[in-house]
């Protein structure tokens, strides 16, 4: 299942992406893989497409103490994380 997710950030997209790359191996061990990420023009909000086995595991993983701490240190407002929508079908032109 794929989800469109958003989170508010305060330290810019580059800081957020560095943190995300660091956490990627642990996320994949927990059944999650980021497919795409982007930001709004003023870099205060990130949008991601994440592939998950179960949406509950994304919340559990993202709020885990060590993960939440790393996210917060990178400027993510963990409490602002929201699933915008599940994605039924998608198309990525080459």
C-alpha positions in Angstrom: 0.0 0.0 0.0 1.2 3.5 -0.8 0.4 6.6 1.2 0.7 10.3 0.6 2.0 11.8 3.8 3.0 15.3 5.0 5.0 16.8 7.9 5.9 20.3 8.8 9.7 21.1 9.0 11.7 24.0 10.4 15.3 23.4 9.3 14.8 23.1 5.5 14.6 20.3 3.0 18.3 19.5 2.9 18.4 18.8 6.6 15.3 16.8 6.4 16.6 14.7 3.5 19.9 13.9 5.3 17.9 12.6 8.3 15.6 10.6 6.0 18.5 8.9 4.3 20.0 8.0 7.6 16.7 6.4 8.8 16.0 4.6 5.5 17.7 1.3 6.4 15.8 1.1 9.7 12.5 2.0 8.0 13.0 -0.7 5.4 13.6 -3.2 8.2 10.2 -2.2 9.5 8.5 -2.7 6.2 8.5 0.9 4.9 10.1 2.5 1.8 10.0 6.1 0.7 9.2 6.3 -3.0 9.3 10.1 -3.4 9.7 13.3 -1.4 9.2 17.0 -2.2 8.7 20.3 -0.4 6.7 23.4 -0.7 8.5 26.5 -2.0 9.4 27.9 1.4 10.6 24.5 2.7 8.3 24.4 5.7 6.4 21.3 4.6 7.5 18.0 3.2 5.2 15.6 1.1 6.2 12.0 0.7 4.9 8.9 -1.0 5.7 5.9 1.2 5.1 2.3 0.6 4.0 0.4 3.7 2.8 -3.1 4.6 0.3 -1.5 7.1 -0.3 2.2 7.8 -0.2 1.6 11.6 3.4 0.6 11.4 4.3 4.0 9.8 2.8 5.8 12.9 4.4 3.3 15.3 7.8 3.6 13.7 7.7 7.4 13.3 6.8 7.9 16.9 9.3 5.5 18.3 11.5 7.4 20.8 14.8 7.2 18.9 13.2 7.9 15.5 11.1 10.8 16.8 14.2 12.3 18.4 16.1 12.1 15.1 13.2 13.6 13.2 12.8 16.4 15.7 16.5 17.2 15.7 16.2 17.5 11.9 13.4 20.0 12.3 10.4 17.8 11.7 7.3 18.5 13.8 6.5 14.9 14.5 3.0 15.8 15.8 2.2 17.4 12.5 2.7 14.2 10.5 -0.5 13.4 8.6 -1.6 10.8 6.1 -3.2 12.9 3.3 -4.5 9.9 1.5 -3.9 6.3 0.6 -2.9 5.9 -3.1 -4.9 3.4 -5.1 -3.2 3.6 -8.5 -0.3 5.6 -9.7 1.6 6.3 -12.9 5.2 7.4 -13.2 6.1 8.4 -16.8 9.7 7.6 -17.8 
